[in-house]
Amino acid sequence: MSGRNGAPLLEVCGLAKHFAVSGGTVRSVDGISFSIRAGETLGLVGESGCGKTTAGRTIVRLYEPTDGSVRFMGQDISRLSQREMLPWRKRMQMIFQDPYASLNPRMTVGDIVMEPMVIHGFPRDERPDRVRRLLRLVGLNSEHANRYPHEFSGGQRQRIGIARALAVEPEFIVCDEPISALDVSIQAQIVNTLEDLQDELGLTYLFIAHDLSMVKHISDRIAVMYLGGIVELAESNELYTNPMHPYTRSLLSAIPIPDPDLSDARRRIALSGEVPSPLNPPSGCKFHTRCPHADDACRRVVPELTDVGNGHLCACPKLP
């Protein structure tokens, strides 16, 4: 974690991404707002299907936003043409979730890492040395450049993906669940690599995850997402010690505790029902259909993120 003070590097305001389907409109991301300072890691967590991956892809314009704005270094990039967007893509990259599907099996590792350099016009004679240097930087051998993805383990493939993301010297990287497809024994190694790279290169991360126990170790602040919206956002330690939203409390109660005495003493908060469909979200607070504290006001009022103190934001109609 390397959060710094100062002006935001990234500002997301009212960002929405909706998909038209035969039965209506899927509101995958429904008006989220946050900022990330240079050198900071913001964790974005939530259950599968909550819209966090769609949010990450929309921020870097892999998806076109339906509404809202994304400002990077003060420039609104959300309405730029693809041609206008090209120089900004060099400054923001993405590490994908599945290291088995995100690498072209017909390309050598060297060609995979070199491809972004070709797209962005890096000098041809510098590319091979840059590839070898990047492979060493992420913990691989420069000799691996001539091998193919199928010759590597999952953790090694993810390191190749990280090297590819670093190839054009970005300032901001969306890490889309980069450890969820890996063995637990490898996950901590990848997180440590990302932290080391952040310290060495001054990177800024949006770290997307569904595992709150792991995201705590890399994030300066954490935003909790539910059904397309952010329900809570706070400093990492503050969120873990003083969760305000019922959904956040439920997620935290599910984290395994190694100490059996502490684990037995902690009350597991089980939610009733299923997550509603983003095709037909509930009125009012979207969480009210599963919340044990919901009342009539929760069904009517759409809560806004409210500062409850020290930058701790929570969207709950029952806040005092």
TORKOL-4160 file (C-alpha; in steps of 0.2 Angstrom, whole numbers, padded with zeros to 4 digits, m for minus):
320
<pt num="1" X="0000" Y="0000" Z="0000"/>
<pt num="2" X="0007" Y="0017" Z="m0005"/>
<pt num="3" X="m0007" Y="0029" Z="m0004"/>
<pt num="4" X="m0002" Y="0047" Z="m0006"/>
<pt num="5" X="m0010" Y="0064" Z="m0003"/>
<pt num="6" X="m0013" Y="0076" Z="m0016"/>
<pt num="7" X="m0025" Y="0079" Z="m0031"/>
<pt num="8" X="m0034" Y="0063" Z="m0038"/>
<pt num="9" X="m0026" Y="0054" Z="m0053"/>
<pt num="10" X="m0043" Y="0047" Z="m0057"/>
<pt num="11" X="m0060" Y="0054" Z="m0054"/>
<pt num="12" X="m0075" Y="0044" Z="m0057"/>
<pt num="13" X="m0092" Y="0053" Z="m0056"/>
<pt num="14" X="m0109" Y="0045" Z="m0059"/>
<pt num="15" X="m0102" Y="0032" Z="m0070"/>
<pt num="16" X="m0115" Y="0020" Z="m0077"/>
<pt num="17" X="m0114" Y="0005" Z="m0089"/>
<pt num="18" X="m0131" Y="m0002" Z="m0095"/>
<pt num="19" X="m0133" Y="m0017" Z="m0108"/>
<pt num="20" X="m0148" Y="m0019" Z="m0119"/>
<pt num="21" X="m0155" Y="m0036" Z="m0118"/>
<pt num="22" X="m0171" Y="m0044" Z="m0125"/>
<pt num="23" X="m0180" Y="m0042" Z="m0109"/>
<pt num="24" X="m0175" Y="m0024" Z="m0105"/>
<pt num="25" X="m0159" Y="m0016" Z="m0099"/>
<pt num="26" X="m0146" Y="m0023" Z="m0087"/>
<pt num="27" X="m0140" Y="m0010" Z="m0076"/>
<pt num="28" X="m0123" Y="m0017" Z="m0072"/>
<pt num="29" X="m0115" Y="m0001" Z="m0066"/>
<pt num="30" X="m0127" Y="0011" Z="m0060"/>
<pt num="31" X="m0120" Y="0028" Z="m0055"/>
<pt num="32" X="m0104" Y="0025" Z="m0045"/>
<pt num="33" X="m0092" Y="0039" Z="m0040"/>
<pt num="34" X="m0075" Y="0039" Z="m0032"/>
<pt num="35" X="m0057" Y="0045" Z="m0034"/>
<pt num="36" X="m0040" Y="0038" Z="m0033"/>
<pt num="37" X="m0024" Y="0047" Z="m0028"/>
<pt num="38" X="m0008" Y="0045" Z="m0037"/>
<pt num="39" X="0001" Y="0030" Z="m0029"/>
<pt num="40" X="m0014" Y="0024" Z="m0020"/>
<pt num="41" X="m0023" Y="0007" Z="m0021"/>
<pt num="42" X="m0042" Y="0007" Z="m0020"/>
<pt num="43" X="m0050" Y="m0010" Z="m0018"/>
<pt num="44" X="m0066" Y="m0013" Z="m0026"/>
<pt num="45" X="m0075" Y="m0028" Z="m0018"/>
<pt num="46" X="m0092" Y="m0037" Z="m0020"/>
<pt num="47" X="m0100" Y="m0053" Z="m0024"/>
<pt num="48" X="m0099" Y="m0060" Z="m0042"/>
<pt num="49" X="m0111" Y="m0051" Z="m0053"/>
<pt num="50" X="m0111" Y="m0034" Z="m0044"/>
<pt num="51" X="m0103" Y="m0025" Z="m0058"/>
<pt num="52" X="m0085" Y="m0022" Z="m0052"/>
<pt num="53" X="m0077" Y="m0030" Z="m0067"/>
<pt num="54" X="m0089" Y="m0020" Z="m0079"/>
<pt num="55" X="m0084" Y="m0004" Z="m0069"/>
<pt num="56" X="m0065" Y="m0007" Z="m0071"/>
<pt num="57" X="m0067" Y="m0011" Z="m0090"/>
<pt num="58" X="m0078" Y="0005" Z="m0092"/>
<pt num="59" X="m0065" Y="0016" Z="m0083"/>
<pt num="60" X="m0052" Y="0011" Z="m0096"/>
<pt num="61" X="m0064" Y="0012" Z="m0110"/>
<pt num="62" X="m0064" Y="m0006" Z="m0115"/>
<pt num="63" X="m0083" Y="m0003" Z="m0113"/>
<pt num="64" X="m0091" Y="0013" Z="m0118"/>
<pt num="65" X="m0100" Y="0022" Z="m0103"/>
<pt num="66" X="m0119" Y="0024" Z="m0104"/>
<pt num="67" X="m0118" Y="0039" Z="m0092"/>
<pt num="68" X="m0106" Y="0049" Z="m0081"/>
<pt num="69" X="m0088" Y="0054" Z="m0083"/>
<pt num="70" X="m0070" Y="0047" Z="m0080"/>
<pt num="71" X="m0057" Y="0061" Z="m0077"/>
<pt num="72" X="m0039" Y="0055" Z="m0079"/>
<pt num="73" X="m0026" Y="0068" Z="m0074"/>
<pt num="74" X="m0039" Y="0081" Z="m0075"/>
<pt num="75" X="m0045" Y="0076" Z="m0093"/>
<pt num="76" X="m0062" Y="0069" Z="m0096"/>
<pt num="77" X="m0058" Y="0053" Z="m0106"/>
<pt num="78" X="m0076" Y="0046" Z="m0106"/>
<pt num="79" X="m0081" Y="0054" Z="m0122"/>
<pt num="80" X="m0065" Y="0054" Z="m0132"/>
<pt num="81" X="m0065" Y="0045" Z="m0149"/>
<pt num="82" X="m0055" Y="0029" Z="m0151"/>
<pt num="83" X="m0041" Y="0039" Z="m0160"/>
<pt num="84" X="m0041" Y="0052" Z="m0146"/>
<pt num="85" X="m0041" Y="0039" Z="m0133"/>
<pt num="86" X="m0025" Y="0030" Z="m0140"/>
<pt num="87" X="m0012" Y="0041" Z="m0130"/>
<pt num="88" X="m0022" Y="0039" Z="m0114"/>
<pt num="89" X="m0022" Y="0020" Z="m0116"/>
<pt num="90" X="m0004" Y="0020" Z="m0114"/>
<pt num="91" X="m0006" Y="0027" Z="m0097"/>
<pt num="92" X="m0019" Y="0015" Z="m0091"/>
<pt num="93" X="m0018" Y="m0003" Z="m0093"/>
<pt num="94" X="m0027" Y="m0019" Z="m0086"/>
<pt num="95" X="m0022" Y="m0035" Z="m0078"/>
<pt num="96" X="m0036" Y="m0048" Z="m0082"/>
<pt num="97" X="m0043" Y="m0061" Z="m0071"/>
<pt num="98" X="m0040" Y="m0078" Z="m0080"/>
<pt num="99" X="m0021" Y="m0080" Z="m0084"/>
<pt num="100" X="m0026" Y="m0096" Z="m0094"/>
<pt num="101" X="m0038" Y="m0086" Z="m0106"/>
<pt num="102" X="m0030" Y="m0069" Z="m0107"/>
<pt num="103" X="m0014" Y="m0075" Z="m0116"/>
<pt num="104" X="m0014" Y="m0080" Z="m0134"/>
<pt num="105" X="m0008" Y="m0098" Z="m0135"/>
<pt num="106" X="0000" Y="m0095" Z="m0152"/>
<pt num="107" X="0011" Y="m0081" Z="m0147"/>
<pt num="108" X="0028" Y="m0083" Z="m0138"/>
<pt num="109" X="0029" Y="m0074" Z="m0121"/>
<pt num="110" X="0041" Y="m0062" Z="m0129"/>
<pt num="111" X="0028" Y="m0057" Z="m0143"/>
<pt num="112" X="0014" Y="m0056" Z="m0130"/>
<pt num="113" X="0024" Y="m0043" Z="m0119"/>
<pt num="114" X="0030" Y="m0034" Z="m0135"/>
<pt num="115" X="0013" Y="m0032" Z="m0143"/>
<pt num="116" X="0008" Y="m0016" Z="m0133"/>
<pt num="117" X="0025" Y="m0009" Z="m0138"/>
<pt num="118" X="0021" Y="m0012" Z="m0156"/>
<pt num="119" X="0004" Y="m0004" Z="m0155"/>
<pt num="120" X="0011" Y="0012" Z="m0146"/>
<pt num="121" X="0026" Y="0014" Z="m0157"/>
<pt num="122" X="0040" Y="0010" Z="m0146"/>
<pt num="123" X="0057" Y="0010" Z="m0156"/>
<pt num="124" X="0059" Y="m0007" Z="m0164"/>
<pt num="125" X="0077" Y="m0009" Z="m0158"/>
<pt num="126" X="0073" Y="m0006" Z="m0140"/>
<pt num="127" X="0059" Y="m0019" Z="m0139"/>
<pt num="128" X="0068" Y="m0035" Z="m0136"/>
<pt num="129" X="0079" Y="m0028" Z="m0121"/>
<pt num="130" X="0063" Y="m0021" Z="m0114"/>
<pt num="131" X="0054" Y="m0038" Z="m0114"/>
<pt num="132" X="0069" Y="m0046" Z="m0106"/>
<pt num="133" X="0070" Y="m0033" Z="m0093"/>
<pt num="134" X="0051" Y="m0034" Z="m0089"/>
<pt num="135" X="0051" Y="m0052" Z="m0087"/>
<pt num="136" X="0065" Y="m0051" Z="m0074"/>
<pt num="137" X="0055" Y="m0037" Z="m0066"/>
<pt num="138" X="0040" Y="m0048" Z="m0063"/>
<pt num="139" X="0050" Y="m0063" Z="m0056"/>
<pt num="140" X="0053" Y="m0073" Z="m0072"/>
<pt num="141" X="0069" Y="m0077" Z="m0082"/>
<pt num="142" X="0073" Y="m0067" Z="m0098"/>
<pt num="143" X="0075" Y="m0084" Z="m0107"/>
<pt num="144" X="0056" Y="m0087" Z="m0105"/>
<pt num="145" X="0053" Y="m0075" Z="m0119"/>
<pt num="146" X="0055" Y="m0089" Z="m0132"/>
<pt num="147" X="0042" Y="m0101" Z="m0124"/>
<pt num="148" X="0023" Y="m0102" Z="m0125"/>
<pt num="149" X="0010" Y="m0099" Z="m0112"/>
<pt num="150" X="0005" Y="m0118" Z="m0110"/>
<pt num="151" X="0023" Y="m0121" Z="m0103"/>
<pt num="152" X="0019" Y="m0110" Z="m0088"/>
<pt num="153" X="0010" Y="m0112" Z="m0072"/>
<pt num="154" X="m0005" Y="m0101" Z="m0067"/>
<pt num="155" X="0005" Y="m0090" Z="m0056"/>
<pt num="156" X="0019" Y="m0088" Z="m0070"/>
<pt num="157" X="0006" Y="m0084" Z="m0083"/>
<pt num="158" X="m0001" Y="m0070" Z="m0072"/>
<pt num="159" X="0016" Y="m0063" Z="m0070"/>
<pt num="160" X="0017" Y="m0063" Z="m0089"/>
<pt num="161" X="0000" Y="m0053" Z="m0089"/>
<pt num="162" X="0008" Y="m0041" Z="m0077"/>
<pt num="163" X="0023" Y="m0039" Z="m0088"/>
<pt num="164" X="0012" Y="m0035" Z="m0103"/>
<pt num="165" X="0002" Y="m0022" Z="m0093"/>
<pt num="166" X="0019" Y="m0014" Z="m0088"/>
<pt num="167" X="0026" Y="m0014" Z="m0106"/>
<pt num="168" X="0020" Y="0004" Z="m0111"/>
<pt num="169" X="0025" Y="0011" Z="m0094"/>
<pt num="170" X="0007" Y="0015" Z="m0087"/>
<pt num="171" X="0003" Y="0026" Z="m0072"/>
<pt num="172" X="m0013" Y="0017" Z="m0068"/>
<pt num="173" X="m0018" Y="m0001" Z="m0069"/>
<pt num="174" X="m0035" Y="m0010" Z="m0066"/>
<pt num="175" X="m0031" Y="m0026" Z="m0058"/>
<pt num="176" X="m0047" Y="m0037" Z="m0062"/>
<pt num="177" X="m0047" Y="m0051" Z="m0049"/>
<pt num="178" X="m0029" Y="m0055" Z="m0053"/>
<pt num="179" X="m0027" Y="m0069" Z="m0040"/>
<pt num="180" X="m0044" Y="m0077" Z="m0040"/>
<pt num="181" X="m0040" Y="m0090" Z="m0052"/>
<pt num="182" X="m0024" Y="m0095" Z="m0043"/>
<pt num="183" X="m0020" Y="m0107" Z="m0029"/>
<pt num="184" X="m0020" Y="m0100" Z="m0012"/>
<pt num="185" X="m0002" Y="m0103" Z="m0010"/>
<pt num="186" X="0002" Y="m0092" Z="m0025"/>
<pt num="187" X="m0010" Y="m0078" Z="m0022"/>
<pt num="188" X="0001" Y="m0070" Z="m0009"/>
<pt num="189" X="0016" Y="m0070" Z="m0020"/>
<pt num="190" X="0007" Y="m0061" Z="m0034"/>
<pt num="191" X="0000" Y="m0048" Z="m0022"/>
<pt num="192" X="0018" Y="m0045" Z="m0015"/>
<pt num="193" X="0024" Y="m0043" Z="m0033"/>
<pt num="194" X="0011" Y="m0030" Z="m0036"/>
<pt num="195" X="0015" Y="m0021" Z="m0021"/>
<pt num="196" X="0034" Y="m0021" Z="m0025"/>
<pt num="197" X="0031" Y="m0015" Z="m0042"/>
<pt num="198" X="0020" Y="m0001" Z="m0035"/>
<pt num="199" X="0034" Y="0005" Z="m0024"/>
<pt num="200" X="0047" Y="0004" Z="m0037"/>
<pt num="201" X="0037" Y="0012" Z="m0052"/>
<pt num="202" X="0025" Y="0023" Z="m0043"/>
<pt num="203" X="0010" Y="0014" Z="m0049"/>
<pt num="204" X="m0009" Y="0017" Z="m0045"/>
<pt num="205" X="m0021" Y="0003" Z="m0044"/>
<pt num="206" X="m0039" Y="m0001" Z="m0044"/>
<pt num="207" X="m0039" Y="m0018" Z="m0036"/>
<pt num="208" X="m0055" Y="m0028" Z="m0040"/>
<pt num="209" X="m0058" Y="m0043" Z="m0029"/>
<pt num="210" X="m0072" Y="m0053" Z="m0021"/>
<pt num="211" X="m0061" Y="m0059" Z="m0007"/>
<pt num="212" X="m0060" Y="m0046" Z="0007"/>
<pt num="213" X="m0047" Y="m0055" Z="0017"/>
<pt num="214" X="m0034" Y="m0053" Z="0003"/>
<pt num="215" X="m0039" Y="m0035" Z="m0003"/>
<pt num="216" X="m0036" Y="m0029" Z="0015"/>
<pt num="217" X="m0017" Y="m0032" Z="0013"/>
<pt num="218" X="m0015" Y="m0022" Z="m0003"/>
<pt num="219" X="m0028" Y="m0008" Z="m0002"/>
<pt num="220" X="m0027" Y="0009" Z="0006"/>
<pt num="221" X="m0045" Y="0012" Z="0004"/>
<pt num="222" X="m0059" Y="0000" Z="0000"/>
<pt num="223" X="m0076" Y="0002" Z="m0009"/>
<pt num="224" X="m0089" Y="m0011" Z="m0007"/>
<pt num="225" X="m0101" Y="m0013" Z="m0022"/>
<pt num="226" X="m0118" Y="m0021" Z="m0022"/>
<pt num="227" X="m0130" Y="m0023" Z="m0037"/>
<pt num="228" X="m0121" Y="m0009" Z="m0048"/>
<pt num="229" X="m0119" Y="0003" Z="m0034"/>
<pt num="230" X="m0106" Y="0008" Z="m0020"/>
<pt num="231" X="m0113" Y="0005" Z="m0003"/>
<pt num="232" X="m0098" Y="0009" Z="0008"/>
<pt num="233" X="m0081" Y="0017" Z="0005"/>
<pt num="234" X="m0068" Y="0019" Z="0019"/>
<pt num="235" X="m0049" Y="0018" Z="0023"/>
<pt num="236" X="m0045" Y="m0001" Z="0024"/>
<pt num="237" X="m0042" Y="m0002" Z="0043"/>
<pt num="238" X="m0058" Y="0008" Z="0046"/>
<pt num="239" X="m0068" Y="m0003" Z="0035"/>
<pt num="240" X="m0063" Y="m0018" Z="0044"/>
<pt num="241" X="m0064" Y="m0012" Z="0062"/>
<pt num="242" X="m0080" Y="m0001" Z="0060"/>
<pt num="243" X="m0091" Y="m0007" Z="0045"/>
<pt num="244" X="m0107" Y="0003" Z="0044"/>
<pt num="245" X="m0117" Y="m0005" Z="0030"/>
<pt num="246" X="m0126" Y="m0021" Z="0034"/>
<pt num="247" X="m0120" Y="m0029" Z="0017"/>
<pt num="248" X="m0101" Y="m0025" Z="0022"/>
<pt num="249" X="m0104" Y="m0033" Z="0039"/>
<pt num="250" X="m0111" Y="m0048" Z="0031"/>
<pt num="251" X="m0096" Y="m0050" Z="0020"/>
<pt num="252" X="m0083" Y="m0047" Z="0034"/>
<pt num="253" X="m0092" Y="m0060" Z="0045"/>
<pt num="254" X="m0089" Y="m0073" Z="0031"/>
<pt num="255" X="m0070" Y="m0071" Z="0032"/>
<pt num="256" X="m0061" Y="m0086" Z="0040"/>
<pt num="257" X="m0052" Y="m0083" Z="0056"/>
<pt num="258" X="m0037" Y="m0095" Z="0060"/>
<pt num="259" X="m0040" Y="m0095" Z="0079"/>
<pt num="260" X="m0055" Y="m0107" Z="0082"/>
<pt num="261" X="m0059" Y="m0098" Z="0098"/>
<pt num="262" X="m0061" Y="m0081" Z="0090"/>
<pt num="263" X="m0070" Y="m0090" Z="0075"/>
<pt num="264" X="m0083" Y="m0098" Z="0087"/>
<pt num="265" X="m0086" Y="m0082" Z="0096"/>
<pt num="266" X="m0090" Y="m0072" Z="0080"/>
<pt num="267" X="m0107" Y="m0072" Z="0074"/>
<pt num="268" X="m0110" Y="m0076" Z="0056"/>
<pt num="269" X="m0122" Y="m0064" Z="0047"/>
<pt num="270" X="m0131" Y="m0074" Z="0034"/>
<pt num="271" X="m0141" Y="m0065" Z="0021"/>
<pt num="272" X="m0158" Y="m0071" Z="0016"/>
<pt num="273" X="m0163" Y="m0073" Z="m0002"/>
<pt num="274" X="m0154" Y="m0071" Z="m0018"/>
<pt num="275" X="m0146" Y="m0055" Z="m0026"/>
<pt num="276" X="m0160" Y="m0047" Z="m0036"/>
<pt num="277" X="m0157" Y="m0046" Z="m0055"/>
<pt num="278" X="m0149" Y="m0030" Z="m0062"/>
<pt num="279" X="m0162" Y="m0032" Z="m0075"/>
<pt num="280" X="m0176" Y="m0028" Z="m0063"/>
<pt num="281" X="m0168" Y="m0020" Z="m0047"/>
<pt num="282" X="m0178" Y="m0016" Z="m0031"/>
<pt num="283" X="m0185" Y="0001" Z="m0028"/>
<pt num="284" X="m0177" Y="0012" Z="m0014"/>
<pt num="285" X="m0161" Y="0004" Z="m0007"/>
<pt num="286" X="m0157" Y="m0011" Z="m0018"/>
<pt num="287" X="m0151" Y="m0021" Z="m0003"/>
<pt num="288" X="m0168" Y="m0020" Z="0006"/>
<pt num="289" X="m0174" Y="m0037" Z="0000"/>
<pt num="290" X="m0160" Y="m0045" Z="0009"/>
<pt num="291" X="m0156" Y="m0033" Z="0024"/>
<pt num="292" X="m0162" Y="m0039" Z="0041"/>
<pt num="293" X="m0165" Y="m0021" Z="0047"/>
<pt num="294" X="m0175" Y="m0015" Z="0032"/>
<pt num="295" X="m0191" Y="m0005" Z="0035"/>
<pt num="296" X="m0203" Y="0004" Z="0024"/>
<pt num="297" X="m0191" Y="0019" Z="0022"/>
<pt num="298" X="m0178" Y="0008" Z="0014"/>
<pt num="299" X="m0190" Y="0002" Z="0001"/>
<pt num="300" X="m0194" Y="0020" Z="m0004"/>
<pt num="301" X="m0178" Y="0030" Z="m0001"/>
<pt num="302" X="m0163" Y="0028" Z="m0013"/>
<pt num="303" X="m0148" Y="0031" Z="m0001"/>
<pt num="304" X="m0134" Y="0042" Z="m0006"/>
<pt num="305" X="m0116" Y="0040" Z="0000"/>
<pt num="306" X="m0115" Y="0050" Z="0016"/>
<pt num="307" X="m0099" Y="0055" Z="0026"/>
<pt num="308" X="m0101" Y="0047" Z="0043"/>
<pt num="309" X="m0084" Y="0054" Z="0049"/>
<pt num="310" X="m0066" Y="0054" Z="0043"/>
<pt num="311" X="m0070" Y="0051" Z="0025"/>
<pt num="312" X="m0080" Y="0035" Z="0029"/>
<pt num="313" X="m0094" Y="0035" Z="0017"/>
<pt num="314" X="m0110" Y="0024" Z="0018"/>
<pt num="315" X="m0126" Y="0023" Z="0009"/>
<pt num="316" X="m0139" Y="0017" Z="0021"/>
<pt num="317" X="m0157" Y="0025" Z="0024"/>
<pt num="318" X="m0155" Y="0020" Z="0042"/>
<pt num="319" X="m0140" Y="0030" Z="0046"/>
<pt num="320" X="m0143" Y="0043" Z="0060"/>
